[in-house]
């Protein structure tokens, strides 16, 4: 094992477990007074170790984005999982197998066709598969629009009459990722809540059950004030945070728990460029901050302990090269670091950057420079 | 195993071995009359099976972008590898270990500091590490600029006098990826050639050796006409090709060997959207075509056998959702595919998309719909 950051081969993904725990604690404290369940989205972490050691262990209900995640977390003992991407018929055998293994896996859907497929599989297996009807609050991607009240009820009836279990409704305010500032995000949170509660009311008025009313995204969960009518909140990236969340005002730079440690591999002195061995393969191609008021390039460059160098970002990336320079328009002097020096780069989007690695190297802000171990990640579908 | 495409769990990465072989054959046929060695860049494939079965086996000299690639390919018997990213001192122990294992691994560098580190490691191990001096032809990223002739010679002397092996010079016309059309790319190829030959001449005039004069990128290798003074050509993505290369005019859509098979998971009928289970995790966040005349979104949507649906692209992607719609401005009707139907999505950038997977599912254009097996990939550093 490597005892200190200086010994690590680069590029390598660091995860500060202290910050992850603090981010989780803060979110739980924010939601606790509202009596809603936090169902963390484990698509960012994709790690049994993180689930077990930092998120609350297998008793915590979770959200996932792939059946692979559901399979891995269920094998690790998680008993309550929502697979929050629209189900297609070809995936139902895997859903049935996970449920048969003892995990209460729920699916989501937004059409009568999908409801009928889930109902048919429920009848075939003799196990009523729980399904949430996905709603669209803001035109972001999937989900039934509020105007389609008749279809909502038809989907509910197809589930109930067909032998599945209508578990409730679910909505994700995906557009909240594009709206900087607390006021805009609060409006988005209220839109999410109203959409979910409105649909739950419609189902109940039609004599259908709706025990679960699920909302969530990191921005809306963070700034939401009113959760009346809601039973659970889903959020994921808040565990790690990233530059997109910081750019939206959802967290500070110091809350970002994941970063890529890299090594200086060269310079272009005439241009003020420092080249590092973290290119887009190490950072991912995610440029989420390009749509925000402050474009952070491929990441904010810090010393190895996470203190940002003023205005230094990765302005450009090839597969294995990152070019560090002052932010366009800044008068900051170029970095003055020799060949072989180490830097830490904070990512645009923790989900995308973490996906480039098979493990986290665990650190702790209270023990600067120390390496505490590794936590394996998984990936795939 | 899965016998046909219809049986595959999605998203999944398909690789047409027939097209890979054809792309390689075409490149070799183009270069053969010029008497230059093709040193394929294996950073796209990252697969021992692809190296062994499609690229020519361990006798073929190769290029790599990480020491992990060098280690894996060397373990599989490859004897001649160039690690074509600037070396930093902390990586030299791994370089020495790979060389000790019997692989003739070369490094590249563009500073006296790096040359001195390579020379010091050469003296320490008693093994003269071969180094190529990296040159900058177009301001793309790393490499010594032509104006720095004195530094070029100083680097050469630091290697030779210090006990390393000055193997030659190397240049990559990275800006050729941003210049559509054969004429622009030919100019780029000539710039690459002139830069390399000019530097080789300077080294020789100073009494230094320069046996290897290495150039290359897929566009310049494809359209280059004059290779005089050049000893080897490097190129990588041409094996698989992708929408960026197609957009530059370097290949046709039908030459693209890699694609992501995905499943329809929903619809937004009011918007003409079809949702698929290939989001940016499946396609990567690479949007290379956004800078080209035709923006292909997150990919061109085809039937499972690779026939494009006219003007249908992935216009938007979340982590696990792709939104398929007609290209902006197109009058094409929305896709009319039911829940559960399969599509094949051609990627912007094969290197980035392939990196999202642990294996290729192998297909062959001459045996449509059949699954021939899987070829494992690796990743990491």
Boltz contact constraints between the chains, C-beta under 6 A:
constraints:
  - contact:
      token1: [A, 11]
      token2: [B, 381]
      max_distance: 6.0
  - contact:
      token1: [A, 65]
      token2: [B, 319]
      max_distance: 6.0
  - contact:
      token1: [A, 65]
      token2: [B, 320]
      max_distance: 6.0
  - contact:
      token1: [A, 85]
      token2: [B, 320]
      max_distance: 6.0
  - contact:
      token1: [A, 86]
      token2: [B, 265]
      max_distance: 6.0
  - contact:
      token1: [A, 86]
      token2: [B, 266]
      max_distance: 6.0
  - contact:
      token1: [A, 88]
      token2: [B, 263]
      max_distance: 6.0
  - contact:
      token1: [A, 88]
      token2: [B, 265]
      max_distance: 6.0
  - contact:
      token1: [A, 88]
      token2: [B, 339]
      max_distance: 6.0
  - contact:
      token1: [A, 88]
      token2: [B, 340]
      max_distance: 6.0
  - contact:
      token1: [A, 89]
      token2: [B, 340]
      max_distance: 6.0
  - contact:
      token1: [A, 90]
      token2: [B, 340]
      max_distance: 6.0
  - contact:
      token1: [A, 110]
      token2: [B, 266]
      max_distance: 6.0
  - contact:
      token1: [A, 113]
      token2: [B, 339]
      max_distance: 6.0
  - contact:
      token1: [A, 114]
      token2: [B, 339]
      max_distance: 6.0
  - contact:
      token1: [A, 141]
      token2: [B, 318]
      max_distance: 6.0
  - contact:
      token1: [A, 141]
      token2: [B, 321]
      max_distance: 6.0
  - contact:
      token1: [A, 142]
      token2: [B, 266]
      max_distance: 6.0
  - contact:
      token1: [A, 142]
      token2: [B, 275]
      max_distance: 6.0
  - contact:
      token1: [A, 263]
      token2: [B, 88]
      max_distance: 6.0
  - contact:
      token1: [A, 265]
      token2: [B, 86]
      max_distance: 6.0
  - contact:
      token1: [A, 265]
      token2: [B, 88]
      max_distance: 6.0
  - contact:
      token1: [A, 266]
      token2: [B, 86]
      max_distance: 6.0
  - contact:
      token1: [A, 266]
      token2: [B, 110]
      max_distance: 6.0
  - contact:
      token1: [A, 266]
      token2: [B, 142]
      max_distance: 6.0
  - contact:
      token1: [A, 275]
      token2: [B, 142]
      max_distance: 6.0
  - contact:
      token1: [A, 284]
      token2: [B, 285]
      max_distance: 6.0
  - contact:
      token1: [A, 285]
      token2: [B, 284]
      max_distance: 6.0
  - contact:
      token1: [A, 285]
      token2: [B, 285]
      max_distance: 6.0
  - contact:
      token1: [A, 285]
      token2: [B, 286]
      max_distance: 6.0
  - contact:
      token1: [A, 285]
      token2: [B, 352]
      max_distance: 6.0
  - contact:
      token1: [A, 286]
      token2: [B, 285]
      max_distance: 6.0
  - contact:
      token1: [A, 318]
      token2: [B, 141]
      max_distance: 6.0
  - contact:
      token1: [A, 319]
      token2: [B, 65]
      max_distance: 6.0
  - contact:
      token1: [A, 319]
      token2: [B, 351]
      max_distance: 6.0
  - contact:
      token1: [A, 320]
      token2: [B, 65]
      max_distance: 6.0
  - contact:
      token1: [A, 320]
      token2: [B, 85]
      max_distance: 6.0
  - contact:
      token1: [A, 321]
      token2: [B, 141]
      max_distance: 6.0
  - contact:
      token1: [A, 339]
      token2: [B, 88]
      max_distance: 6.0
  - contact:
      token1: [A, 339]
      token2: [B, 113]
      max_distance: 6.0
  - contact:
      token1: [A, 339]
      token2: [B, 114]
      max_distance: 6.0
  - contact:
      token1: [A, 340]
      token2: [B, 88]
      max_distance: 6.0
  - contact:
      token1: [A, 340]
      token2: [B, 89]
      max_distance: 6.0
  - contact:
      token1: [A, 340]
      token2: [B, 90]
      max_distance: 6.0
  - contact:
      token1: [A, 351]
      token2: [B, 319]
      max_distance: 6.0
  - contact:
      token1: [A, 352]
      token2: [B, 285]
      max_distance: 6.0
  - contact:
      token1: [A, 381]
      token2: [B, 11]
      max_distance: 6.0
